């Protein structure tokens, strides 16, 4: 198992997060977790994880108002992430009012 982690600054803004990972083996995604310390009533955070520029989701996971934890286990395709793949995090929708956000992608080696 391997866990990729992104810590987000407040305010969370749209765009590609600067941290990227290069895989050192073949993996399949198991679960994406979005954790937040504080989420206000009007906050809505949508994230996307890309494998060599392609989304691993059919529908991007979202952390909605007053949620502190989102677990997402549905992924777009069954193909493994290959050795040498570049994994990045995109913020598709950012928001003020979200503090202490960590995004974790749990991977299983195949």
C-alpha positions as CSV (number, residue, x, y, z in Angstrom):
1,X,0.0,0.0,0.0
2,X,1.1,3.6,-0.7
3,X,-0.6,6.8,0.3
4,X,-0.1,10.0,-1.7
5,X,-0.8,13.2,0.4
6,X,-1.5,16.8,-0.6
7,X,-1.8,19.5,2.1
8,X,-3.8,22.5,0.8
9,X,-3.3,26.1,1.7
10,X,-6.2,28.3,2.8
11,X,-7.9,29.7,0.8
12,X,-8.1,26.7,-1.5
13,X,-7.9,28.0,-5.1
14,X,-8.5,26.4,-8.5
15,X,-5.6,24.9,-10.4
16,X,-3.0,22.2,-10.3
17,X,-1.4,21.6,-6.9
18,X,2.4,22.0,-7.1
19,X,3.2,18.6,-5.5
20,X,3.3,15.8,-7.9
21,X,4.3,12.1,-7.5
22,X,6.1,9.8,-9.8
23,X,5.1,6.2,-9.2
24,X,7.8,3.5,-8.6
25,X,5.6,0.5,-9.5
26,X,2.2,-0.4,-10.7
27,X,-0.8,0.6,-8.5
28,X,-4.5,0.7,-8.4
29,X,-6.4,3.4,-6.6
30,X,-8.3,2.1,-3.5
31,X,-9.7,5.2,-1.8
32,X,-9.5,9.0,-2.0
33,X,-10.0,10.9,1.3
34,X,-10.6,14.6,1.7
35,X,-10.1,15.8,5.3
36,X,-10.8,19.3,6.5
37,X,-10.5,20.9,9.9
38,X,-13.1,23.5,9.3
39,X,-15.8,23.8,6.5
40,X,-18.2,26.7,6.5
41,X,-21.8,26.7,5.4
42,X,-21.1,28.1,1.9
43,X,-18.0,26.0,1.1
44,X,-17.8,23.4,-1.7
45,X,-14.4,21.9,-2.7
46,X,-14.1,19.7,-5.8
47,X,-10.8,17.9,-6.5
48,X,-9.5,15.7,-9.3
49,X,-6.5,13.4,-9.4
50,X,-4.8,12.9,-12.7
51,X,-2.6,10.0,-13.9
52,X,-0.3,11.4,-16.6
53,X,-2.9,14.2,-17.2
54,X,-6.0,11.9,-17.3
55,X,-8.6,12.0,-14.6
56,X,-9.0,8.8,-12.5
57,X,-12.6,9.7,-11.8
58,X,-15.9,9.7,-13.8
59,X,-17.2,12.2,-11.3
60,X,-14.8,14.3,-9.3
61,X,-15.1,14.0,-5.5
62,X,-16.5,17.0,-3.6
63,X,-16.4,18.0,0.0
64,X,-19.6,19.9,0.6
65,X,-20.6,22.4,3.3
66,X,-20.4,21.2,6.9
67,X,-18.5,18.0,5.9
68,X,-15.1,17.3,7.4
69,X,-14.4,14.0,5.6
70,X,-15.2,12.6,2.2
71,X,-14.3,9.1,1.2
72,X,-14.5,8.2,-2.5
73,X,-14.0,4.7,-3.8
74,X,-15.3,4.9,-7.4
75,X,-12.7,5.3,-10.1
76,X,-13.0,5.8,-13.9
77,X,-11.2,2.8,-15.3
78,X,-9.8,-0.5,-14.2
79,X,-6.4,-0.1,-15.7
80,X,-3.5,0.1,-13.3
81,X,-1.4,3.3,-12.8
82,X,1.9,2.4,-14.5
83,X,5.5,2.6,-13.2
84,X,6.7,6.1,-13.9
85,X,3.2,7.7,-14.1
86,X,3.0,11.3,-12.9
87,X,0.2,11.8,-10.4
88,X,-1.2,15.3,-9.8
89,X,-4.0,16.9,-7.9
90,X,-6.3,19.5,-9.5
91,X,-8.6,21.8,-7.6
92,X,-11.6,22.0,-9.9
93,X,-13.6,24.2,-7.5
94,X,-12.0,26.0,-4.5
95,X,-13.5,27.9,-1.7
96,X,-12.9,30.2,1.2
97,X,-14.1,28.9,4.5
98,X,-12.3,25.6,4.3
99,X,-9.2,25.3,6.6
100,X,-6.8,22.5,7.3
101,X,-7.5,20.4,4.1
102,X,-5.5,17.2,3.4
103,X,-6.2,15.0,0.3
104,X,-5.0,11.4,0.5
105,X,-5.0,8.9,-2.3
106,X,-4.5,5.3,-1.1
107,X,-3.0,2.9,-3.7
108,X,-2.6,-0.8,-3.7
109,X,0.4,-2.4,-5.5
110,X,-0.5,-4.8,-8.4
